Structures are given as structure tokens and as C-alpha cells.
Amino acid sequence: MSRFLRDNGSIITLLGAGIIIGSSATVIYYKLTRNIPREIAELAVKLERLCQDVNELKRMLEDASQSKKRRSGYYSVHQSSGEDDDEFEEAFDDTFDER
């Protein structure tokens, strides 16, 4: 038996190392791939929620545009930075100062 181990020791060592490396790779592969179907299902649920949110936002925008069309004559005035207003006010004041 000792002569068999001496003659074939390197082959037996390589065979053992191959078995250990192969089983380790199998375990790692299993751990990495077992979560993929669950993660895909979670992503599908999140994607569905995003689609619902987008559709809801589109509906809200359509409702808002419809309500704006119904309120013709109503305009919202937003305050500007002030530079254009200053020029307008100066021109307005100059017009009445000349009279």
C-alpha cells in the first residue's frame, strides 16, 4: 500500500484537490444563483408599481389640462426676477412724468 501511495501520491493529491475545488465551486454557484428568481420577481413587482405610478401621473396631467381648458380666461401670473419689471416701471414712470 505504501508503494502504491508513493507511486501515485501526486495523482491522488490532484484528484482530491479537484474534488474539493469542484464541490466548492458548486456550493458557491448554488448560493449565487438561488436568489436570482426571487430578485427577478421583486423587480417585476417594482416595475409594475412604477408603471402604475406613471399611468396615474399621466391621468393627473390629463385631468389638469382638461380643467385648464374649462377655465379659459384664467391666467396665472408668476413674478419674474425683477429686471424686466424694473425697466417696465421706469418706462411707465417716465411716461407719466412727462405729462
C-alpha positions as a printed Julia matrix, in Angstrom:
99×3 Matrix{Float64}:
   0.0     0.0     0.0
   2.82    2.43    0.8
   4.41    1.74   -2.58
   1.04    2.45   -4.27
   0.73    5.77   -2.41
   4.32    6.7    -3.21
   3.93    5.98   -6.9
   0.51    7.56   -7.26
   0.62   10.17   -4.48
   0.64   13.17   -6.77
  -2.29   11.81   -8.78
  -4.29   11.12   -5.61
  -3.45   14.62   -4.29
  -4.55   16.24   -7.55
  -7.72   14.16   -7.58
  -8.55   15.24   -4.01
  -7.83   18.88   -4.8
 -10.06   18.68   -7.88
 -12.9    17.22   -5.83
 -12.56   19.97   -3.2
 -12.37   22.75   -5.8
 -15.29   21.32   -7.77
 -17.53   20.96   -4.73
 -16.61   24.45   -3.52
 -17.42   25.91   -6.92
 -20.75   24.07   -6.91
 -21.66   25.46   -3.48
 -20.68   29.0    -4.49
 -22.66   28.72   -7.74
 -25.7    27.48   -5.83
 -25.52   30.32   -3.31
 -25.17   32.92   -6.04
 -27.96   31.63   -8.27
 -30.61   30.67   -5.74
 -31.58   34.33   -5.12
 -31.89   35.3    -8.78
 -35.52   34.13   -9.31
 -36.63   35.88   -6.11
 -34.83   39.09   -7.11
 -36.39   38.94  -10.59
 -39.84   38.59   -9.02
 -39.17   41.58   -6.75
 -38.02   43.64   -9.72
 -41.15   42.68  -11.64
 -43.32   43.9    -8.75
 -41.39   47.17   -8.55
 -41.67   47.64  -12.31
 -45.42   47.09  -12.15
 -45.71   49.71   -9.38
 -43.67   52.16  -11.46
 -45.94   51.59  -14.45
 -48.99   52.23  -12.28
 -47.42   55.43  -10.93
 -46.6    56.64  -14.45
 -50.14   55.93  -15.62
 -51.54   57.75  -12.59
 -49.32   60.76  -13.29
 -50.41   60.78  -16.93
 -54.04   60.69  -15.83
 -53.45   63.55  -13.38
 -51.78   65.62  -16.12
 -54.67   64.96  -18.48
 -57.16   65.94  -15.77
 -55.19   69.11  -15.06
 -55.04   70.04  -18.74
 -58.78   69.4   -19.08
 -59.53   71.63  -16.11
 -57.33   74.39  -17.57
 -59.25   74.19  -20.82
 -62.52   74.55  -18.91
 -61.24   77.68  -17.13
 -60.5    79.75  -20.19
 -59.88   83.34  -19.2
 -57.99   82.47  -16.04
 -54.31   83.16  -16.26
 -51.71   82.64  -13.6
 -49.2    85.43  -13.22
 -45.83   84.49  -11.86
 -43.41   87.02  -10.51
 -40.28   87.33  -12.61
 -36.75   88.03  -11.49
 -37.49   91.74  -11.35
 -35.18   93.07  -14.06
 -37.9    93.29  -16.7
 -40.31   94.73  -14.15
 -37.85   97.5   -13.26
 -37.47   98.53  -16.9
 -41.23   98.49  -17.38
 -41.82  100.57  -14.24
 -39.17  103.12  -15.28
 -40.75  103.47  -18.71
 -44.18  103.75  -17.1
 -42.96  106.43  -14.66
 -41.23  108.37  -17.47
 -44.46  108.44  -19.46
 -46.44  109.99  -16.63
 -43.64  112.33  -15.55
 -43.66  113.99  -18.99
 -47.33  114.95  -18.65
